[in-house]
């Protein structure tokens, strides 16, 4: 009996550890992939070329293989699978495992797959499709990739095509391949606009290859059932931007977002197009005070604070969007700083006068356009300098400054007394601008996650400022997209 109890405890401990290490647990909560297929015997099953060539050399000849009006083409099997494995296989056994029974000992057959592609980004997608033998990929009637010739399965990227898509829209696609004799296979992958735009060098804190492999099969973009409009947990969307593009809503509020690791989660989202197009998800909010200073582990650990407070009320909260959502744009709203502070006509980065009536900060492409979770970003960035603070629109008239150093960026730590997660570093002593300048006696600090005064957000003037602004702790809301 003791052995049984010990074994049970061991298995329980092993399973618990496995769950902790699993990178994406809530698979059962995900909408399903739905890919329909049709499998044909071609060339009379024996290589006959009396009705059409063994290997098609054109779209018309490819169509003939799939036309059962030709007696040499016979529909053998059709059905539906819920796995992307049907888009990546190089052996008969891999299809057999999906319940697809290839005829003619793996020779003289053709496979057609239909599905729905719902891009999570707007822009130019690049598809790669390699097979043995001929193939084509048709999206909404447009042929994106086609190779009408005999060929072995080449490396991904050998055959490519591009198409411009809009995030959130449902596009039908047809992928077809034809097998003559010999080797066989089918591999369909793609790159999103962000992956296509990944730079070869940049100033952010991670190397390019940290973020995306060369090609992906983003399962989220094949999940066409149900519609992902964020209205329920079962219809959780991959992001607020996805919902915005899908529905064109301007209604702010709580939506269901399918976050990595934690699954469907209710998140407050800014959808109003006035906010740089909308599609923002709250990651943190702070009342005027000291809950989120620079030293707080809320910036670097995957913890939360009041995560069910999905409102814009004056309170402190941190959400799992900060821990697990990889985004590329950051937004800060300052609810207790009006857009006309100091007679400003700009209101910071975005003029929200008449809509939200708050000061705002906007930093698109905060990691050079490469998506990253805020937690990973704040754990890794070090004195990430974006430019002269005077030129950052978010400074405007609301934040004080000095004549020298004038650092604007993230995770400023050169002077630990005025470290800041997102904001400014200043001094008035001559010696130039960052990275030059005397930073040992910085007198003015401002931004979000401050060491000075341990403010969650705001600004502090020690002395010698050359421009006015707030000199206090302030409310702030942080959003990602």
C-alpha positions as CSV (number, residue, x, y, z in Angstrom):
1,X,0.0,0.0,0.0
2,X,2.9,2.4,0.8
3,X,4.3,1.7,-2.6
4,X,1.0,2.6,-4.3
5,X,0.8,5.8,-2.3
6,X,4.4,6.7,-3.1
7,X,3.8,6.0,-6.8
8,X,0.7,8.1,-6.8
9,X,2.5,11.0,-5.2
10,X,5.4,10.7,-7.6
11,X,3.1,10.7,-10.6
12,X,1.2,13.7,-9.2
13,X,4.4,15.6,-8.7
14,X,5.6,14.7,-12.2
15,X,2.4,15.8,-13.8
16,X,2.4,19.1,-11.8
17,X,5.9,19.8,-13.0
18,X,5.0,19.0,-16.5
19,X,2.1,21.4,-16.4
20,X,4.4,24.2,-15.1
21,X,6.8,23.6,-17.9
22,X,4.2,23.4,-20.6
23,X,4.5,26.6,-22.7
24,X,0.9,26.8,-23.6
25,X,-1.5,24.8,-21.4
26,X,-5.1,25.6,-22.3
27,X,-5.3,23.8,-25.6
28,X,-8.8,22.6,-24.8
29,X,-10.0,26.2,-24.6
30,X,-8.8,27.0,-28.1
31,X,-11.2,27.3,-31.1
32,X,-10.6,24.5,-33.5
33,X,-8.7,24.4,-36.8
34,X,-11.0,23.1,-39.5
35,X,-9.4,21.9,-42.8
36,X,-11.4,20.0,-45.3
37,X,-9.7,17.7,-47.7
38,X,-10.4,15.7,-50.9
39,X,-8.2,12.8,-52.0
40,X,-8.2,11.6,-55.6
41,X,-6.7,8.7,-57.5
42,X,-5.3,10.2,-60.8
43,X,-3.9,9.0,-64.1
44,X,-6.2,5.9,-63.9
45,X,-4.1,4.8,-60.9
46,X,-1.4,3.4,-63.2
47,X,0.3,6.4,-64.8
48,X,-1.9,6.8,-67.9
49,X,-1.5,10.1,-69.7
50,X,-4.3,9.6,-72.2
51,X,-6.6,12.2,-70.6
52,X,-4.0,14.6,-69.1
53,X,-0.3,14.6,-68.4
54,X,1.3,12.6,-65.6
55,X,2.6,16.0,-64.3
56,X,0.6,19.1,-65.1
57,X,2.4,22.0,-66.7
58,X,-0.4,24.6,-66.3
59,X,-3.3,25.6,-64.2
60,X,-5.7,24.0,-66.8
61,X,-3.9,20.7,-66.6
62,X,-3.8,20.9,-62.8
63,X,-7.6,21.4,-62.8
64,X,-8.0,18.3,-65.0
65,X,-6.5,16.1,-62.3
66,X,-9.2,17.2,-59.8
67,X,-12.1,17.0,-62.3
68,X,-14.0,13.7,-61.8
69,X,-15.7,14.2,-65.2
70,X,-12.4,12.7,-66.4
71,X,-12.7,8.9,-65.9
72,X,-9.1,8.7,-64.9
73,X,-9.7,10.9,-61.8
74,X,-11.6,9.3,-59.0
75,X,-12.6,10.8,-55.6
76,X,-11.3,8.3,-53.1
77,X,-11.9,10.0,-49.7
78,X,-13.0,13.3,-48.2
79,X,-13.3,14.7,-44.7
80,X,-12.1,17.2,-42.2
81,X,-9.1,17.3,-39.9
82,X,-8.4,19.6,-36.9
83,X,-4.6,19.7,-37.2
84,X,-2.1,21.6,-39.3
85,X,-0.2,18.3,-39.8
86,X,-2.1,17.9,-43.1
87,X,-0.2,21.0,-44.3
88,X,3.2,19.5,-43.5
89,X,4.0,15.8,-44.3
90,X,6.6,13.9,-46.3
91,X,5.4,10.3,-46.0
92,X,2.3,8.2,-46.5
93,X,2.4,7.1,-42.9
94,X,1.9,10.7,-41.7
95,X,-1.3,10.9,-43.7
96,X,-2.4,7.4,-42.6
97,X,-2.1,8.6,-39.0
98,X,-4.7,11.3,-39.9
99,X,-7.1,8.7,-41.2
100,X,-6.3,9.6,-44.8
101,X,-5.7,6.4,-46.9
102,X,-3.5,7.2,-49.9
103,X,-4.3,5.1,-53.0
104,X,-2.0,3.3,-55.5
105,X,0.8,2.6,-53.0
106,X,1.5,6.3,-52.8
107,X,1.6,7.0,-56.5
108,X,-0.7,8.8,-58.9
109,X,-2.9,10.7,-56.5
110,X,-3.8,14.3,-55.8
111,X,-4.8,16.1,-52.6
112,X,-6.9,19.2,-52.2
113,X,-7.2,21.1,-48.9
114,X,-9.6,24.0,-48.2
115,X,-9.8,26.2,-45.1
116,X,-10.1,29.7,-43.8
117,X,-7.2,32.0,-43.2
118,X,-7.8,34.9,-40.7
119,X,-4.7,37.0,-40.5
120,X,-3.8,38.6,-37.2
121,X,-1.8,41.4,-38.9
122,X,-2.6,43.7,-41.8
123,X,-0.1,43.8,-44.6
124,X,1.8,41.6,-47.0
125,X,2.0,37.9,-46.1
126,X,4.6,35.6,-47.7
127,X,3.6,32.0,-48.3
128,X,6.0,29.2,-49.1
129,X,4.6,26.0,-50.6
130,X,6.9,23.1,-51.6
131,X,5.7,19.6,-52.6
132,X,6.5,16.5,-54.7
133,X,5.2,17.1,-57.4
134,X,3.1,20.0,-58.7
135,X,1.2,22.3,-56.4
136,X,-0.7,25.6,-56.1
137,X,-2.1,27.8,-53.4
138,X,-5.1,29.9,-54.2
139,X,-6.4,32.6,-51.7
140,X,-9.8,34.2,-52.5
141,X,-9.4,33.3,-56.1
142,X,-5.8,34.6,-56.4
143,X,-3.0,32.2,-57.1
144,X,-0.3,33.0,-54.6
145,X,2.2,30.1,-55.2
146,X,2.2,27.6,-58.0
147,X,4.7,25.1,-59.4
148,X,3.5,23.0,-62.3
149,X,6.3,20.6,-62.8
150,X,7.9,17.5,-61.4
151,X,10.0,18.3,-58.3
152,X,11.3,16.9,-55.1
153,X,10.2,18.5,-51.8
154,X,12.5,21.5,-51.6
155,X,13.6,23.5,-48.7
156,X,11.0,26.0,-47.2
157,X,11.4,29.3,-49.0
158,X,12.4,27.8,-52.3
159,X,8.9,28.6,-53.8
160,X,7.2,31.7,-52.4
161,X,4.4,34.1,-53.2
162,X,3.0,37.2,-51.5
163,X,-0.5,38.6,-51.0
164,X,-1.8,41.7,-49.1
165,X,-4.3,40.7,-46.4
166,X,-6.3,42.6,-43.8
167,X,-6.3,41.5,-40.2
168,X,-9.5,39.9,-38.9
169,X,-11.0,39.2,-42.3
170,X,-11.8,35.6,-43.3
171,X,-10.1,34.5,-46.5
172,X,-10.8,31.2,-48.1
173,X,-7.9,29.2,-49.4
174,X,-7.3,26.1,-51.5
175,X,-4.0,24.2,-51.4
176,X,-3.5,21.4,-53.9
177,X,-0.7,19.0,-54.7
178,X,-0.2,16.2,-57.2
179,X,1.9,13.1,-56.9
180,X,3.3,11.2,-59.9
181,X,5.7,8.4,-58.7
182,X,8.6,8.3,-56.4
183,X,9.1,10.7,-53.4
184,X,6.2,12.7,-52.1
185,X,5.4,15.5,-49.6
186,X,3.5,18.7,-48.9
187,X,4.7,21.6,-46.9
188,X,2.9,25.0,-46.5
189,X,4.1,27.7,-44.2
190,X,4.0,31.5,-44.1
191,X,5.5,34.8,-42.8
192,X,3.4,37.6,-41.3
193,X,4.1,41.3,-42.2
194,X,6.0,41.7,-39.0
195,X,8.2,38.7,-39.7
196,X,8.8,40.0,-43.2
197,X,9.8,43.4,-41.7
198,X,12.2,41.9,-39.2
199,X,15.4,44.0,-39.5
200,X,18.8,42.6,-39.9
201,X,20.2,45.0,-37.3
202,X,18.7,47.4,-34.8
203,X,19.2,48.9,-31.4
204,X,16.7,46.9,-29.3
205,X,17.9,44.4,-26.8
206,X,17.4,41.0,-28.6
207,X,18.8,39.5,-31.7
208,X,16.5,39.1,-34.7
209,X,16.4,35.3,-34.4
210,X,15.0,35.4,-30.9
211,X,11.6,36.3,-32.1
212,X,10.5,34.3,-35.1
213,X,11.7,31.3,-36.9
214,X,12.2,31.7,-40.6
215,X,8.7,30.3,-41.4
216,X,5.7,29.5,-39.2
217,X,2.3,27.8,-39.2
218,X,0.4,30.2,-36.9
219,X,-2.4,28.0,-35.8
220,X,-4.3,31.0,-34.6
221,X,-4.7,32.2,-38.2
222,X,-6.4,28.9,-39.1
223,X,-8.9,28.9,-36.3
224,X,-12.0,29.8,-38.1
225,X,-14.6,28.3,-35.8
226,X,-16.1,30.0,-33.9
227,X,-15.8,33.7,-35.0
228,X,-13.2,35.3,-32.7
229,X,-14.9,38.6,-31.8
230,X,-14.1,38.5,-28.1
231,X,-17.7,38.4,-26.9
232,X,-17.3,35.2,-24.9
233,X,-14.6,32.9,-23.7
234,X,-15.3,30.5,-26.5
235,X,-14.9,33.3,-29.0
236,X,-11.8,34.8,-27.4
237,X,-9.7,36.7,-29.9
238,X,-5.9,36.8,-30.2
239,X,-5.8,40.5,-29.5
240,X,-7.9,43.7,-29.3
241,X,-6.4,44.7,-32.7
242,X,-7.8,41.6,-34.2
243,X,-11.3,42.5,-32.9
244,X,-11.0,46.0,-34.1
245,X,-10.1,44.9,-37.6
246,X,-12.8,42.2,-37.6
247,X,-15.7,44.3,-36.4
248,X,-14.5,48.0,-36.8
249,X,-15.9,48.7,-33.4
250,X,-15.2,52.0,-31.6
251,X,-16.6,50.7,-28.3
252,X,-14.2,50.5,-25.4
253,X,-14.8,47.8,-22.8
254,X,-14.0,44.4,-21.6
255,X,-13.3,41.7,-24.2
256,X,-12.2,38.1,-24.1
257,X,-8.6,37.8,-25.3
258,X,-6.9,34.4,-25.8
259,X,-3.6,35.0,-24.0
260,X,-0.7,32.6,-24.3
261,X,-0.2,30.4,-21.1
262,X,-3.4,31.5,-19.3
263,X,-5.9,31.2,-22.2
264,X,-9.2,33.2,-22.6
265,X,-9.0,36.2,-20.2
266,X,-11.2,39.3,-19.8
267,X,-9.2,42.4,-20.6
268,X,-10.1,46.1,-20.8
269,X,-9.6,47.3,-24.4
270,X,-9.4,50.7,-26.0
271,X,-11.1,50.4,-29.4
272,X,-11.7,54.1,-30.3
273,X,-10.0,54.9,-33.5
274,X,-9.0,58.3,-32.0
275,X,-6.3,56.5,-30.0
276,X,-3.9,55.9,-32.9
277,X,-6.4,53.6,-34.6
278,X,-7.5,51.7,-31.5
279,X,-7.0,48.0,-30.6
280,X,-5.2,48.5,-27.3
281,X,-5.2,46.2,-24.3
282,X,-4.6,47.4,-20.7
283,X,-1.5,45.9,-19.1
284,X,-1.3,48.0,-15.9
285,X,-2.9,51.0,-14.2
286,X,-1.6,53.1,-11.3
287,X,-3.2,55.6,-9.0
288,X,-1.0,58.5,-7.8
289,X,1.3,56.8,-5.4
290,X,4.1,54.3,-4.9
291,X,2.9,50.9,-5.9
292,X,4.9,50.5,-9.1
293,X,8.3,52.2,-8.6
294,X,11.3,51.2,-10.7
295,X,12.4,48.6,-8.1
296,X,9.0,46.9,-8.0
297,X,9.0,43.3,-9.2
298,X,5.7,43.9,-11.0
299,X,7.9,45.2,-13.9
300,X,10.0,42.0,-14.1
301,X,7.9,39.1,-12.7
302,X,4.9,37.3,-14.1
303,X,2.7,38.3,-11.1
304,X,-0.5,40.2,-11.1
305,X,-2.3,42.7,-8.9
306,X,-6.1,43.0,-8.8
307,X,-6.4,41.3,-12.2
308,X,-10.2,41.2,-12.1
309,X,-10.4,45.1,-11.9
310,X,-11.1,45.4,-15.7
311,X,-12.0,49.1,-15.5
312,X,-10.5,52.5,-15.9
313,X,-11.2,53.4,-12.3
314,X,-8.6,55.1,-10.2
315,X,-6.8,52.1,-8.8
316,X,-3.7,49.9,-8.9
317,X,-3.7,46.8,-11.0
318,X,-1.5,44.7,-13.2
319,X,-2.7,42.1,-15.7
320,X,-1.5,39.0,-17.5
321,X,-1.4,41.0,-20.7
322,X,1.9,42.4,-19.4
323,X,3.2,38.9,-18.6
324,X,2.2,37.0,-21.7
325,X,1.1,39.1,-24.6
326,X,3.9,39.9,-27.1
327,X,3.2,43.3,-28.7
328,X,5.1,46.0,-30.5
329,X,3.4,49.3,-29.5
330,X,3.0,50.9,-26.1
331,X,0.5,53.6,-25.0
332,X,0.2,55.5,-21.8
333,X,-2.8,57.6,-20.8
334,X,-2.5,60.1,-18.0
335,X,-6.1,60.6,-16.6
336,X,-5.2,63.4,-14.2
337,X,-3.2,65.4,-16.7
338,X,-5.5,67.3,-19.0
339,X,-4.6,67.6,-22.7
340,X,-4.3,71.4,-22.5
341,X,-1.9,71.3,-19.6
342,X,0.4,74.3,-19.8
343,X,-1.6,75.7,-22.7
344,X,-0.7,72.7,-24.8
345,X,-2.5,72.3,-28.1
346,X,-1.2,68.8,-28.7
347,X,-2.1,66.9,-25.5
348,X,1.1,64.8,-25.7
349,X,1.6,62.2,-28.3
350,X,-2.0,62.0,-29.4
351,X,-4.5,64.9,-29.1
352,X,-7.4,63.3,-27.2
353,X,-9.2,66.6,-26.4
354,X,-12.9,66.1,-26.7
355,X,-12.6,62.3,-26.5
356,X,-10.7,61.1,-23.4
357,X,-9.4,64.5,-22.3
358,X,-6.1,63.0,-21.1
359,X,-2.5,63.5,-21.7
360,X,-1.0,60.7,-23.7
361,X,2.3,59.0,-24.6
362,X,2.7,56.7,-27.6
363,X,5.7,54.6,-28.6
364,X,5.0,52.5,-31.6
365,X,7.7,49.8,-32.3
366,X,9.2,50.1,-28.8
367,X,11.3,47.0,-29.6
368,X,12.0,48.0,-33.2
369,X,8.8,46.4,-34.4
370,X,9.7,43.0,-33.0
371,X,7.0,41.6,-30.8
372,X,8.0,41.0,-27.1
373,X,6.2,40.7,-23.8
374,X,6.6,43.7,-21.6
375,X,8.0,41.5,-18.8
376,X,10.7,40.2,-21.1
377,X,11.4,43.7,-22.4
378,X,11.7,45.3,-19.0
379,X,13.8,42.4,-17.8
380,X,16.3,42.8,-20.6
381,X,16.4,46.4,-21.9
382,X,19.2,48.5,-20.5
383,X,19.3,52.3,-21.1
384,X,17.4,51.8,-24.4
385,X,17.8,55.3,-25.8
386,X,15.3,56.5,-28.3
387,X,16.4,60.1,-28.7
388,X,16.5,63.6,-27.3
389,X,13.7,63.9,-24.7
390,X,12.8,67.4,-25.8
391,X,11.7,65.9,-29.2
392,X,9.4,63.3,-27.7
393,X,5.9,64.5,-28.3
394,X,4.8,63.0,-25.0
395,X,6.9,65.4,-23.0
396,X,5.3,68.6,-24.3
397,X,4.3,71.0,-21.6
398,X,3.3,68.4,-19.0
399,X,6.8,67.2,-18.0
400,X,9.7,69.3,-16.7
401,X,13.2,69.1,-18.1
402,X,16.7,70.4,-18.1
403,X,19.2,71.5,-20.7
404,X,21.6,68.5,-20.7
405,X,21.5,64.7,-20.9
406,X,17.9,64.7,-22.2
407,X,17.5,60.9,-22.3
408,X,14.2,59.5,-23.5
409,X,13.7,55.8,-23.6
410,X,13.3,52.7,-21.4
411,X,15.0,51.3,-18.4
412,X,17.3,54.2,-17.7
413,X,19.8,53.1,-15.0
414,X,22.9,55.3,-15.4
415,X,22.0,57.2,-12.3
416,X,20.2,54.8,-10.0
417,X,18.6,57.6,-8.0
418,X,16.5,58.6,-11.0
419,X,16.1,55.3,-12.8
420,X,12.9,55.1,-14.8
421,X,11.2,52.3,-16.7
422,X,9.7,54.5,-19.4
423,X,10.6,58.2,-19.4
424,X,13.3,60.8,-19.1
425,X,16.7,61.6,-17.5
426,X,17.9,65.2,-17.2
427,X,20.7,67.4,-15.9
428,X,21.7,71.0,-16.3
429,X,25.4,70.6,-16.0
430,X,27.2,71.2,-19.3
431,X,28.8,68.2,-21.1
432,X,26.4,67.3,-23.8
433,X,23.5,65.0,-24.5
434,X,23.2,61.3,-23.7
435,X,25.3,59.3,-23.8
436,X,27.5,62.2,-22.9
437,X,26.6,64.8,-20.2
438,X,27.1,64.7,-16.5
439,X,24.6,62.1,-15.1
440,X,26.0,61.9,-11.6
441,X,23.8,64.8,-10.3
442,X,20.6,64.5,-12.3
443,X,18.0,66.8,-10.7
444,X,14.8,66.2,-12.7
445,X,13.1,62.9,-13.4
446,X,9.9,62.0,-15.0
447,X,8.0,59.0,-16.5
448,X,6.6,55.7,-15.4
449,X,8.1,53.3,-12.9
450,X,10.4,55.9,-11.2
451,X,13.1,55.5,-8.6
452,X,12.8,59.2,-7.7
453,X,10.3,59.5,-4.9
454,X,9.4,55.9,-5.7
455,X,6.6,57.2,-7.8
456,X,4.6,54.7,-9.9
457,X,4.4,57.6,-12.4
458,X,4.8,61.4,-12.5
459,X,7.7,63.8,-12.3
460,X,10.0,65.2,-9.7
461,X,12.0,68.5,-9.7
462,X,15.0,68.5,-7.4
463,X,16.3,71.9,-8.7
464,X,17.3,73.8,-11.8
465,X,14.7,72.8,-14.2
466,X,14.5,74.9,-17.4
467,X,11.0,74.0,-18.3
468,X,7.9,73.6,-16.1
469,X,5.5,70.8,-15.8
470,X,3.9,68.6,-13.2
471,X,6.0,68.1,-10.0
472,X,4.0,65.3,-8.4
473,X,2.9,61.7,-8.6
474,X,0.3,61.0,-11.3
475,X,-2.2,58.4,-12.4
476,X,-1.3,56.4,-15.5
477,X,-2.8,53.6,-17.6
478,X,-0.5,51.4,-19.7
479,X,-1.7,49.6,-22.9
480,X,-0.1,47.3,-25.4
481,X,-0.9,46.5,-29.0
